[in-house]
Amino acid sequence: MASSSNPPLPSDIIFKILTQTSLRTVDTCKAVNKEWRDLIYESSFMPQFCARSKNISGYFVQSLVKHRLDDVSEVFAEFVSMDGCSGNNTTTPFRLPIDDEQVKPRRNYDFRMKIVASSMQGLLCCVRTLRYNDRYYICKPSTKQWFKLPNPKTRYSTVKVALIVLRSIPLHFKIIRLSSPSILYHHSGKKLGLHCYCSEVFDSERWEWRQGKDLLFPRELYFDWFPPVVNANGLIYFKLNQRDNQDHKVMALNYNGEEIFPRFSLPKPPFDEYQGYYPFNQLVEYKGKLGFTHLSPKGMKLWIFENRNYHWELKTEVDTEAVKAVTSFPIPKGFFNEHIALLLDSYEAIFYDLQDKSINKVKLNKCHDVQEIFPFRSDLEPVDLRMPTANTISTTKSLYRPSYTCFTLLLFILLFGILWFSHG
């Protein structure tokens, strides 16, 4: 007797089940099949998922404000999201790490706390700069947890930082830091050229920074300063600008900080339409893939990079006339999901539904003229930020490792003391 296969579940039943799972399960279900992935990226999924499973989904926006009187810059960060996706007053992740040394910034290059990288698994990498020293923290703002990390071994100025969560239970994450010697604020035994970037990777299982391969750049190529790093297709993408021409590039690194294929160009614009450049362009993550968005005569365009064929495909062109009717100058910044675009003006974050043309505006309290934006999702479950086997010490103690110079000096003092007392 032939066995009959069970009929597939209706899409509405699958949708309801997925909205009641955990954040980790949702990410796993994206890889089951195309139908499940499309359901998760629907516009109505994330608000229902956040409401039923008590998760948070949105963006941290950040701006730098310089005070005219004391010539000190201050960083402001706040969380923005659609209605129903940001929790309530007690769970909204506004709190960043509190440093153990409450020292008031005295110079223009001192910052109390600054977000440098985010993940879609609830973690942020933050840095406090004081007297040329960068102090790194890993934190989960939704549960008000943070832990101080060891300082990188190479003391060049930080250019880009990426945070990757490889496993949630038990937690395993990596931080990729790219630094430049153009502003050398600490002595280092290694000398880099002006067009060479140092790569370092922090592994939470080893609880230490390890230096990777240096990245060589031609003289005319440099990192786009403010746009965030994009994590898509299992790779980390960086946007590179080109001086004196418009052939901007994209660089892809694996989770060990290594380039895996040659740098590639952005999609070519029609010269008569854009005068040879893309206004207000940015790399984004779209349905797990690398995307590129920019302003167009009709509104904004979205391109998708296909890794298999190594080329860009035009996905959609969005009409933003409805947005322009309610705000002065909207700038595209990314996609909250498949059909909801994120745009920013000086005082508001705008979530624009491409299907029904509805608009969800969020007023910015302190972050006016946003410079950086960090995609963020999180649950409300506490997590052990340290690996049980990691070689760590208390956060109230300094995490600098003694150098060989210190040991040599101590040995010299000890020998000198022995000789002194022996002759005495």
C-alpha positions as CSV (number, residue, x, y, z in Angstrom):
1,M,0.0,0.0,0.0
2,A,1.5,3.3,-1.1
3,S,1.8,5.9,1.6
4,S,0.4,9.3,0.8
5,S,2.4,12.3,1.8
6,N,0.9,14.8,4.2
7,P,-0.5,18.0,2.6
8,P,1.5,21.1,3.1
9,L,0.4,23.6,5.8
10,P,-1.4,26.7,4.6
11,S,0.7,29.8,4.4
12,D,-1.3,31.6,7.0
13,I,-0.7,28.8,9.5
14,I,3.0,28.9,8.8
15,F,3.0,32.7,9.2
16,K,1.3,32.5,12.6
17,I,3.7,29.8,13.8
18,L,6.8,31.8,12.7
19,T,5.6,34.9,14.5
20,Q,5.7,33.0,17.8
21,T,9.2,31.6,17.5
22,S,12.5,33.0,18.8
23,L,14.8,35.3,17.0
24,R,17.3,32.5,16.5
25,T,14.6,30.2,15.1
26,V,13.4,32.8,12.6
27,D,16.9,33.2,11.2
28,T,17.1,29.4,10.8
29,C,13.8,29.2,9.1
30,K,14.9,31.6,6.4
31,A,17.0,28.9,5.0
32,V,14.3,26.2,4.9
33,N,12.8,27.3,1.6
34,K,11.8,30.3,-0.5
35,E,8.2,30.4,0.8
36,W,9.2,30.6,4.4
37,R,11.9,33.3,3.6
38,D,9.3,35.4,1.7
39,L,6.9,35.1,4.6
40,I,9.5,36.3,7.1
41,Y,10.3,39.3,4.9
42,E,6.7,40.4,4.5
43,S,5.8,43.9,5.7
44,S,3.3,42.6,8.3
45,F,5.6,39.9,9.8
46,M,8.0,41.9,12.0
47,P,5.4,43.9,13.9
48,Q,3.5,40.7,14.7
49,F,6.6,38.8,15.5
50,C,7.9,41.6,17.9
51,A,4.5,41.8,19.6
52,R,4.0,38.1,20.1
53,S,7.6,37.1,21.0
54,K,8.6,40.3,22.7
55,N,11.5,41.1,20.4
56,I,12.9,44.4,19.2
57,S,13.7,45.4,15.6
58,G,14.8,48.7,14.2
59,Y,17.9,50.9,13.9
60,F,20.3,52.8,16.2
61,V,21.0,56.2,14.7
62,Q,24.0,58.3,15.7
63,S,25.2,61.8,15.3
64,L,28.1,63.9,16.4
65,V,27.5,67.3,17.8
66,K,30.3,69.8,18.5
67,H,29.8,72.3,21.3
68,R,31.1,75.8,20.3
69,L,31.9,77.0,23.8
70,D,34.3,74.3,25.0
71,D,35.2,72.8,21.6
72,V,34.2,69.3,22.7
73,S,32.2,66.9,20.5
74,E,29.5,64.7,21.9
75,V,28.0,61.6,20.4
76,F,24.2,61.1,20.6
77,A,22.6,57.8,19.8
78,E,18.9,56.7,19.9
79,F,16.8,53.8,18.8
80,V,14.1,54.2,16.1
81,S,11.6,51.7,14.8
82,M,8.2,51.2,13.4
83,D,5.1,51.1,15.5
84,G,4.9,47.8,17.4
85,C,8.6,46.9,16.9
86,S,10.3,48.9,19.6
87,G,9.0,47.3,22.8
88,N,7.8,49.6,25.5
89,N,9.3,52.2,27.8
90,T,11.0,49.6,30.0
91,T,12.4,47.4,27.2
92,T,13.4,50.0,24.5
93,P,17.2,49.6,24.2
94,F,18.3,53.2,24.9
95,R,21.1,52.4,27.4
96,L,24.6,52.0,26.3
97,P,27.5,50.9,28.5
98,I,28.5,53.0,31.4
99,D,32.3,53.4,31.8
100,D,33.9,52.5,35.1
101,E,35.8,55.8,35.0
102,Q,33.4,58.8,34.8
103,V,35.9,61.3,33.4
104,K,34.5,64.3,31.5
105,P,35.8,64.6,28.0
106,R,38.3,67.4,27.7
107,R,39.2,67.4,24.0
108,N,37.5,67.4,20.7
109,Y,38.6,63.8,20.1
110,D,37.2,62.5,23.5
111,F,33.9,60.6,23.5
112,R,31.9,59.1,26.3
113,M,30.5,56.2,24.3
114,K,30.1,55.6,20.6
115,I,28.5,52.7,18.7
116,V,30.9,51.4,16.1
117,A,29.2,48.2,15.0
118,S,25.9,46.3,15.4
119,S,24.5,42.9,14.8
120,M,21.0,41.4,14.1
121,Q,21.4,39.2,17.2
122,G,21.1,41.9,19.9
123,L,24.7,42.9,20.4
124,L,26.5,46.2,19.9
125,C,30.2,47.0,19.8
126,C,30.9,50.4,21.5
127,V,34.0,52.4,22.0
128,R,34.9,55.1,24.4
129,T,37.7,57.4,23.4
130,L,39.7,59.3,26.1
131,R,43.1,60.9,25.7
132,Y,43.8,59.0,22.4
133,N,42.8,55.6,24.0
134,D,40.0,53.5,22.6
135,R,38.2,51.3,25.1
136,Y,36.1,48.6,23.5
137,Y,32.9,47.1,25.0
138,I,30.5,44.4,23.9
139,C,26.9,45.0,25.1
140,K,23.4,43.9,24.9
141,P,21.4,47.1,25.4
142,S,18.0,45.5,25.6
143,T,19.0,43.7,28.8
144,K,21.4,46.5,30.0
145,Q,24.4,44.2,29.9
146,W,28.0,45.1,28.9
147,F,31.5,43.9,29.3
148,K,34.8,45.6,28.7
149,L,37.0,43.9,26.0
150,P,40.8,43.9,25.8
151,N,42.3,46.7,23.8
152,P,43.5,46.0,20.3
153,K,47.3,45.4,20.0
154,T,47.8,47.8,17.1
155,R,47.2,51.4,18.2
156,Y,46.5,53.0,14.9
157,S,43.4,55.1,14.4
158,T,40.2,53.0,13.8
159,V,38.7,53.3,10.4
160,K,36.0,50.5,10.3
161,V,34.6,48.0,12.7
162,A,32.4,44.9,12.0
163,L,30.6,42.7,14.6
164,I,29.6,39.1,13.7
165,V,27.6,36.8,15.9
166,L,28.5,33.2,14.9
167,R,26.5,31.5,17.5
168,S,23.9,32.6,20.1
169,I,23.9,29.7,22.5
170,P,26.6,29.6,23.8
171,L,27.6,33.0,22.6
172,H,30.4,33.2,20.0
173,F,31.2,36.5,18.3
174,K,34.0,38.1,16.3
175,I,34.9,41.8,15.9
176,I,36.9,42.9,12.8
177,R,38.8,46.1,13.2
178,L,40.5,48.0,10.3
179,S,42.9,50.7,11.3
180,S,45.1,53.2,9.5
181,P,48.6,54.7,10.4
182,S,47.7,58.1,8.9
183,I,47.0,59.3,12.5
184,L,49.5,57.4,14.7
185,Y,48.6,58.1,18.3
186,H,50.5,55.3,20.0
187,H,53.9,53.9,19.4
188,S,53.8,50.6,17.6
189,G,56.6,48.4,16.4
190,K,55.0,47.9,13.1
191,K,55.1,50.6,10.5
192,L,52.5,50.7,7.7
193,G,52.4,52.8,4.6
194,L,49.9,55.6,4.2
195,H,47.8,53.4,1.9
196,C,47.9,50.2,3.9
197,Y,45.3,49.2,6.5
198,C,45.9,46.9,9.4
199,S,43.3,44.1,10.0
200,E,42.7,42.7,13.5
201,V,40.1,40.1,14.6
202,F,38.8,39.7,18.2
203,D,37.5,36.1,18.8
204,S,35.3,35.7,21.9
205,E,36.4,32.1,22.3
206,R,40.0,33.0,22.5
207,W,39.3,36.4,24.2
208,E,42.1,38.1,22.4
209,W,42.9,40.2,19.3
210,R,44.8,38.6,16.5
211,Q,46.4,40.4,13.7
212,G,45.4,39.5,10.1
213,K,46.7,40.3,6.7
214,D,47.3,43.9,5.8
215,L,45.0,45.5,3.2
216,L,46.8,47.4,0.4
217,F,45.0,50.2,-1.3
218,P,46.0,52.3,-4.3
219,R,46.6,56.0,-3.6
220,E,43.2,57.2,-4.9
221,L,41.1,54.6,-3.0
222,Y,39.7,55.2,0.5
223,F,36.9,54.0,2.8
224,D,33.6,55.8,2.8
225,W,33.7,57.2,6.3
226,F,30.1,57.1,7.7
227,P,28.2,54.3,6.0
228,P,28.0,51.2,8.1
229,V,29.5,47.8,7.3
230,V,27.0,45.4,5.6
231,N,26.8,41.8,6.7
232,A,25.2,39.7,4.0
233,N,25.7,36.3,2.3
234,G,28.1,35.3,5.0
235,L,30.5,38.2,4.1
236,I,31.4,41.7,5.3
237,Y,31.1,44.4,2.7
238,F,32.8,47.9,2.7
239,K,32.1,50.8,0.3
240,L,35.2,52.4,-1.1
241,N,35.4,55.8,-2.7
242,Q,37.7,56.8,-5.6
243,R,39.3,60.2,-5.9
244,D,39.1,62.1,-9.1
245,N,36.6,59.7,-10.7
246,Q,33.4,57.9,-10.0
247,D,34.5,54.2,-10.2
248,H,33.7,53.5,-6.6
249,K,34.4,50.0,-5.4
250,V,33.1,47.4,-2.9
251,M,35.4,45.2,-0.8
252,A,34.3,41.9,0.7
253,L,36.0,40.2,3.7
254,N,35.3,36.9,5.3
255,Y,34.9,36.5,9.0
256,N,38.6,36.2,9.4
257,G,39.2,39.6,7.9
258,E,40.6,38.3,4.6
259,E,39.6,39.3,1.1
260,I,38.2,36.4,-0.8
261,F,37.6,37.8,-4.3
262,P,38.7,41.0,-6.1
263,R,37.1,44.3,-5.3
264,F,34.2,45.1,-7.7
265,S,32.5,48.3,-8.9
266,L,29.1,49.7,-8.1
267,P,26.5,49.6,-10.9
268,K,27.2,52.1,-13.6
269,P,24.7,55.0,-13.8
270,P,23.5,56.5,-17.1
271,F,25.7,59.6,-17.4
272,D,22.9,61.8,-18.8
273,E,20.7,60.9,-15.8
274,Y,23.0,61.4,-12.9
275,Q,25.9,63.4,-14.4
276,G,28.2,60.4,-13.7
277,Y,27.5,59.9,-10.0
278,Y,25.0,58.5,-7.6
279,P,23.6,61.1,-5.1
280,F,23.2,59.9,-1.5
281,N,24.1,56.3,-2.2
282,Q,24.7,53.5,0.4
283,L,25.3,49.8,0.7
284,V,22.4,48.0,2.4
285,E,21.3,44.5,3.3
286,Y,18.2,43.3,1.5
287,K,16.6,39.9,2.2
288,G,20.0,38.5,3.2
289,K,21.8,39.8,0.1
290,L,24.0,42.8,-0.6
291,G,22.1,45.8,-1.9
292,F,22.9,49.3,-3.1
293,T,20.4,52.1,-2.9
294,H,20.6,55.7,-4.2
295,L,18.4,58.6,-5.2
296,S,17.0,58.6,-8.7
297,P,14.8,61.1,-10.7
298,K,11.7,59.2,-9.6
299,G,12.8,58.6,-6.0
300,M,15.2,55.8,-5.1
301,K,16.6,52.7,-6.8
302,L,17.6,49.4,-5.3
303,W,20.2,47.1,-6.9
304,I,21.0,43.6,-5.7
305,F,24.5,42.0,-6.1
306,E,24.4,38.4,-7.2
307,N,27.4,36.6,-5.8
308,R,27.1,33.7,-8.2
309,N,27.4,35.9,-11.3
310,Y,29.3,38.7,-9.7
311,H,27.1,41.4,-11.1
312,W,24.4,43.9,-10.1
313,E,20.7,43.5,-11.0
314,L,18.2,46.4,-10.7
315,K,15.5,45.2,-8.2
316,T,13.1,48.1,-8.0
317,E,12.7,51.9,-8.4
318,V,10.7,53.4,-5.7
319,D,8.5,56.5,-6.2
320,T,9.0,58.8,-3.2
321,E,6.6,61.6,-4.1
322,A,4.3,60.7,-1.2
323,V,7.3,61.1,1.2
324,K,8.3,64.4,-0.3
325,A,4.8,65.7,0.4
326,V,5.4,65.3,4.2
327,T,9.1,66.0,4.5
328,S,11.6,68.4,3.0
329,F,14.4,66.2,1.7
330,P,14.2,62.4,2.4
331,I,17.5,60.4,2.0
332,P,17.3,56.7,1.5
333,K,19.2,54.6,4.1
334,G,18.0,51.1,3.8
335,F,15.2,48.6,3.8
336,F,13.4,47.5,7.0
337,N,12.0,44.5,5.1
338,E,11.1,43.6,1.6
339,H,8.5,46.4,1.1
340,I,9.4,49.0,3.7
341,A,12.1,51.5,3.0
342,L,13.9,53.6,5.6
343,L,14.5,57.3,4.8
344,L,15.9,60.1,7.0
345,D,15.7,63.8,7.0
346,S,17.2,66.2,9.5
347,Y,14.6,65.6,12.3
348,E,12.7,62.4,11.4
349,A,13.1,58.8,10.5
350,I,10.5,57.7,7.9
351,F,9.4,54.1,7.3
352,Y,7.7,54.1,3.8
353,D,5.6,51.2,2.7
354,L,6.1,50.6,-1.0
355,Q,2.9,48.7,-1.5
356,D,0.2,50.9,0.1
357,K,2.3,54.2,0.2
358,S,1.7,54.5,3.9
359,I,4.2,56.5,6.0
360,N,5.3,55.9,9.6
361,K,7.3,58.9,10.9
362,V,9.4,58.8,14.0
363,K,10.7,62.0,15.5
364,L,14.4,62.2,16.4
365,N,14.9,63.6,19.9
366,K,18.6,64.4,19.9
367,C,20.1,62.8,16.8
368,H,19.6,65.6,14.3
369,D,21.4,65.3,10.9
370,V,22.1,61.6,11.4
371,Q,25.6,60.5,10.3
372,E,25.6,56.8,11.1
373,I,22.9,54.2,11.2
374,F,23.1,50.6,12.6
375,P,20.5,47.9,11.9
376,F,19.5,46.1,15.1
377,R,17.3,43.3,16.3
378,S,17.2,41.8,19.8
379,D,15.3,39.6,22.2
380,L,15.0,40.4,25.9
381,E,16.8,37.4,27.3
382,P,20.0,37.9,29.3
383,V,23.1,36.4,27.8
384,D,26.6,35.6,29.1
385,L,28.8,37.9,27.2
386,R,31.9,36.0,28.2
387,M,32.7,32.5,27.1
388,P,33.0,30.2,30.1
389,T,36.5,29.0,29.0
390,A,37.6,32.5,27.9
391,N,40.7,33.9,29.6
392,T,39.2,37.0,31.1
393,I,39.7,39.3,34.1
394,S,37.4,41.6,36.0
395,T,36.0,44.6,34.1
396,T,37.1,46.9,36.9
397,K,40.7,46.1,36.2
398,S,42.9,47.3,33.4
399,L,42.9,44.9,30.4
400,Y,46.3,46.0,29.1
401,R,48.8,43.2,28.9
402,P,52.3,43.8,30.4
403,S,54.8,44.3,27.6
404,Y,58.2,42.7,27.3
405,T,59.7,46.1,28.1
406,C,58.1,46.1,31.5
407,F,59.4,42.6,32.2
408,T,62.9,43.6,31.1
409,L,62.8,46.7,33.3
410,L,61.6,44.7,36.4
411,L,64.4,42.1,35.8
412,F,67.0,44.9,35.5
413,I,65.8,46.4,38.8
414,L,65.9,43.0,40.5
415,L,69.4,42.3,39.4
416,F,70.6,45.7,40.3
417,G,69.1,45.3,43.8
418,I,70.9,41.9,44.2
419,L,74.2,43.4,43.2
420,W,73.7,46.4,45.4
421,F,73.0,44.3,48.5
422,S,75.8,41.8,47.7
423,H,78.5,44.6,47.5
424,G,77.0,46.2,50.6
